[in-house]
Amino acid sequence: MRVVIMGGTAGIGLATAQALAADGAEVIVCGRDEARLAAVKDGVAAAERVDGTDADEVEAFFERTGAFDHLVLAFSPGPLGLGLIRETGLDAVRGAFDGKLFGYLHAIQKAQVTGSITMVGAASSRAALPGTVTLAAANGALDAVVPPLAAELAPVRVNVVSPGAVDTAWWSFLPEEARAAQFAAAADGTPVKRIGQPADVAEAIRYLINASFVTGVVLPVDGGLTLKSA
């Protein structure tokens, strides 16, 4: 099984790469950070520097990679656009879409993938949290494109995992004390009473890759965070 993970050098993408490599898959990871690429290269088949938002780099990468079985799209612009909408500039809104939705769609256009595509969205698309309008818009668009993509690209399967609060570097914009308080509040608001870990989402991605009868699905992996707002 040959798998490409864009955004596979940290957080959810890295946890997914490690899980699939442990299963014996040939895993190719992409990222922008040279230090992170160097740190993971010995644990995967290949680690390449690719900016998922650079159309030329993405096209060249998929041309030289050729056909493969499964594509995981896990890169993100981070918390760009986080904040009250009246205080958020349009450049940040555009950047949130460029860094995720548009990057994912371009990768899907160019990837020679034969088995499945799994995208990493976010629970913001299904919640009602002040300050997350931009994130909800970008991730909601991902959710919306899954059914038509699954129909259009068949028999390639297309799915999204939709994590809640997960302990990754995405939250590094917050000081440690504030981050701990945010995690505690998020954990208290879920039925499972804990914060998510990258391995939790990686396991869901692993399931979707292997679930050959599942397509067109948005799979919540949020500990029940969005049950009240679903």
C-alpha positions, 0 to 999 in steps of 0.5 A: 500500500502506497500512501502520500500524506501532505502535512505529514511531518507534525501533529495529526499527519505525523501520527498518521504516517507513523501508524501506517508505516507501522502497518507496513505501508510505503508512506511518503510525507510532504511538508515545508519545514526542513527540520521536521522533514529531517526528523521523520525521514528515517521512519517513512519511505520518503520525506519531501519538501512541498508547499501545499499552497504552491501550485507548481510545487504540488504539480511537480511533486505528483508528476514525479510520484506517479500513481499511488493508493491513498492520499491524506491531506492534513496540512493547514494554515493554522489559526489564521482567521481565528477571531471575531468576524468584524475584527478579521481582515479579508486577507486572513479569510482568503488565507484560510481558504488558500491554505486549506480548501484551495490547497486540498482541491488542487492536490486532488486535481493533480494526484494520481490516486487510485484508492482513497482520499482522506481530508482533515477538516475540523469540528468548527464546521459543525459547531457554533463558537464565536470567533470561528466564523472563518474556520467554520467557513473553510472547514464547512466547505470541505464537508460540502465537497465530499459527496460530489467528489465521492460521486465524481471521482468514483471508484476512488473513495473520498472522506473527511475526518472532522477533529475537535480540540486536539493537542497539537502545535496548532495551539502554539499561538496560546501561552502555555497556561492559556492553552492548558485552560483552553484544553481543560474547558474543551475536555469538560465540554465533551462526553469523553472528558479529555482532549484529543490526541493526534493518534485518535485522529490518525486511527480514524484516518487509518480506518477510512483508508481501509474501509473499502465500503465507506465513501462520501462521509464526514466522520466526527472525531471530537469526543462528542464535542459537537453533539449539542450543536449537531 
